[in-house]
């Protein structure tokens, strides 16, 4: 009889109700792969989008979870140099050679970029199989829950702000969705660059928490038009960079908040993907609109080292058992979250 494990699985797209805990075979590592005994796996909005259905090939029945931390349990051919028993966190990006080439000016017709837990089976299970080259060792004493919570959101925010947004000391940076996983990472990264940090979130409690995290000025988007407030608080100059993960609902306000020559970096669309763009603003103000997704292996390791060194602090709202995976989807979908949710088998 093959070994089995518990996993949070869905085999039809839909709402949180499609998630169920079931026994599935323990996966075996193939060439260049290792098997990780999962200690923690963090939730992301990506998990909601995959569960609802994306125009990609999703392996079914599907196990989500892009952010994985645990212990190497077995190794496949070609991965024998990875010691069994090593505590690791997993870089969720696959096919990232395209990213590295893009940064060098290379051109590709179709980037072969994929993400663990989206295009492949993920970490919401007792075991997960991943490429050995995606592993980063976790320092002794560093919690697996924090390592899992950091990966996707910090590399996403780092690339968006540092690589794509080119944020410099003294600039003004506006971060939307500032109380979410990527947002809480972005606030810390922007502050470390020496920028003045403006945040947008929803609700009085989230405003207070975002300020405590290091944002200089935070707006409650349910109470004010933040683009008007930014204009007033910057003496009609606007911000140099907007980092947006919210999308359609606030896209026009993001553009209005920018200064002349400003940069808008988009890395998400939690409220919809069809943002209305006032083109006259773009050319009159000579704006840049930049796309950014995830990050390269170099960026991942650079920012995770800063996490391990205590420069950045992953914000974990709650750690839930794997059996409550459906509830975790519900919490994230309803927006009742500051930072990250983490599941443990």
N, C-alpha and C positions, 0 to 999 in steps of 0.2 A: 504494500500500500504506500503510495506517495505521501510525503509529509504535507500537512496542511497548515495554514495560518489564518488568522482573522484579518479581514480587510474591510474598509468602507468602499462599497462597490455600487455602481449604477450601470444598467444596461439599456436604458431608454433616457432620452433627453427630457428635461422638465424641471419642476420645482424641487425644493429640498426633500419632498416625499419620495423621490426616486432613489435616495441614498438608503442603503441597507447594509448591515454588518453580516457578513457571511464567511464561511470557510472556503478558501481557495488553495490551490497547490502552492507550495513554497517555490519561488522561482530559482532557477539554476543560472549561475553566471556563465556567459559565453566568452568568446575570445576578447581579451582586453577589458573584461568587466569584473566587478566584484559584487558580492552580495553583502548588504549592510543590514545588521539587526537594528531596526529603527528604535531610537530612544525618544525622538521628538520629530514632529512634522508640522510646519506652520501653514495656516490658511492664508490665501490671497484672493483678491477679486477675480484673478484668473480662474480659480476653481469654480466660481459661480458661472463664468462665461462658458467654460468647458461643459459644465453640467447642463446648461441651457441649450447648448449646441452651437458650434462654430463651423464655418465652411472649411473644415480640415478633416483629414482622416483620423478619427479618434478610435483607438483600439477598444473593442467591446468584448465582454464586460469591462468597464473602465475603473481603474483605481487612480484617483487624483492625488495631488500633493507634490508641489515642485520643490519645497524647502525641506530638506531631509538632514537629520543629524543622527549619528548612531555609531555602531562598532562594526568594523569589518569582520564578517562571519565566514566568508569563503571567497576564493579567488578563482578566476577562469584562466585558460591558457593565455600566456603573454602578460599576465598581471601578477606573476609570482613574487615580484619584488615588493608588493604591498603586504606588510606583516598582518596576519590575522590577529585581531584584538586591538588594532589601532582605532582610536576614537576620531571620527571624521565628520566634516560637514560637506555637503555636495553642492558644487556649482551647478545651478539648474539649466544653464545654457548648453545646447548641443549645436554642432555645425557652426561654431563661432569663428572659424577661419574666415568666413565672409566678413565678419565685423573687423577682424584684424586687417584684412585686405582693404576694406572700405576706409579705414583710418590712414592707409598708405596711398589712397587715391585709386585703388583698383576698381574695376567695373565688372558687374555680373548681371546677367539678364534676370536671373531668379535666385535670390539668396536662399541657400538650403538650410535656413535657420529653424531650429526646433527647440522645444522646452520640455524638460522632464515633467511628467505629470499632465502634460497637455497632449503632446504627440506620442508619448510613451506612457507606460504604467508608472505610477508615482509612489509616494511614500506614506499614504494613509493606510498602512498595513504593518504587520509585525516585521516583515522583511521587504527589501527593495533591491533590485539589481540596477547598477549604474556603471558608466565607464570609469575605469580606474583613473584616467587623466582628469576627471572632474573632482577628485577628492582634495580636500585641504584638511590637514591634521588639526584637531582642536587641542589647544594647550591644556595641560593638567589643571583641574579645578574650575575650568570654564563650563558653565551649565549648558547641557545639550539643548535645553529649551531656548536659551538666548541665541545660541549658534544657529538653530533652525529659524528663529524669528528674524535674524539679521539679513540672511543671504540675498534673496530676491529684491527686497525693498531697498537695501543700502546700495547694491550695485546699480539698480535702476536710477536712484536719486543721484548717485555719484556721476554716472555717465551723463545724465541729463544736465546737471549743474556745472560740473567741472569740465567735462570733455566737450559736450555739445553747446552748453550755454556760456562757457568761457567766463564764469563769474569771477570777478576780481575784488580785492579789498576796496572798501569804500563805495561799492555799488549798492543799489537798492534792489532787493529781490522779493518778489511776491510768490508765495506758495499756496496753491489752492488745495482743498482736501487735506489741510494741514494736520488734522487729527487722525488720519488714516495711517496705514503701515508705511507707505512710501512718503507720505507727508511728514510724519514724525522723524523719519530718517533725513528728509530734505531740510527740515528746519535746522537740525544739528550740523549738517554738512555746510549749508549756506552760512551759518554763524561762524564756523571754523575758517571759512575763506576770508572773513573780515567784512562781510556784507552787512547792511542793515536789513533785517528780516521782517517782512510783512506776511501775515498769514490770513487765510480765509477758511472758516470752518462753520459748523452749524450748532447753535446752542450755547448757553452761558457757561456750562461746565466745560465744554470743549475749548471755549475761548480761554478760560482760566488755565487749563492744563497746557495748552499750546504756549501761552506766555511763560509758564513755569519751565517749559522745555527750552526756552531761549529766544522765542520770537519777540521782536521789539514792539510791534503793533499787530493786533489780531482783530479781524472783523467777523461778526456774526452775519452770514449771508442771508439769514432769515429775517434780519432786522434792518439791514442797511443795503444800499447799492454800493458795494465795495469799490467800484471804479470811481465813483464820485468822492468817496472818502479818501482814497489814495491820492486823487488829484488835489484835494484840500490839504492832506497831511504832507504832501511833497511840494507844497507851494506852486502848484500847477506845472510840475515837471514830470510826474509819473515815475515809474520804476524802470530800471534798466533791463530786468529780466523777469518774466513770468514763467513759472514752472507749473503747468496745468495737467492734472490727471482726471478732472471732472468732465470736461468735454462740452457737449451741446448746450446744456442749460446755462452755462456761464461764459461761453466762448466770446460773445460780443463784449462782455465786460472786461475780459482778459485783454483784448485788443485795446480797449479804451484806456486801460490802466497803464499802458506802456508809454515810455518817454520817446522822444524823437531818436531814431536809430536803435530802438529797443529790440530785444529778442524774446520771442514766445517759444518755449520748448514744450511740446506736447508728448505725453507718454501714457495717456489713458483716456478713456471715454466712458466713465461709469454712469453718466446720465444720458448717453447717446452719442452717436458718431457723426452727426450731421450739423456741425457748427456753422452758423451764418457768419460770413466774413464781409465786413464793409471794406471793399477794395480800396476806396479812397483813403481810408485810414492807413492802409498798408503802404501805398505809394507816397502819400503826402508826408507821412512820418518816417518813411524809409525803414520800415520794420523788416525783421527777419522772422520767419516761421520755420521752426526746426523740429523734426521728428527724432525721437529717441526711444529705444527699447532695450531693456536688460543691459548687458555690458560684456566686454571682452574678458577672457581669463585673466589678463593682466590687471584690469580694473577691479575684477572680483577679488583677487588676492590682495590688491593694494588696500581696498576699503575694509576687507575682513581683518587684515592685520591691525588696522586702527580700531576696529571693534574689539578684537582680542586684547589690545593694549589699553582698553578703557577710555579711549578718546571719544568714542561714540557708544551710546547706550541703547540697545534695542528695547523698545517699549512693548511689554507684554501685558495685555489687559487680563487675560485669563488662560489657564492651562486646563484643558478638558481631556477626559479619557476618550480613546478612540470610539468607544461605544456611543458617544454623544456627537458623532460627526454630523448627523443630520441637524442637531441643535446648533452646532457651530455654523453651518450653512445659513440657518435661519437668522442667527444673530448678525452675521456679516451682511446678509441681504437687507436686513432692516436698518442697517447703519448704526446699530447700537454698539459702537466699538471705538476705543481710543487706542491706537497702536495695533497690536497683533493678537490673534487667537492661535494657540498651539495645541495640537493633539498628541497624546502619548498612548502607546499600545498598552 
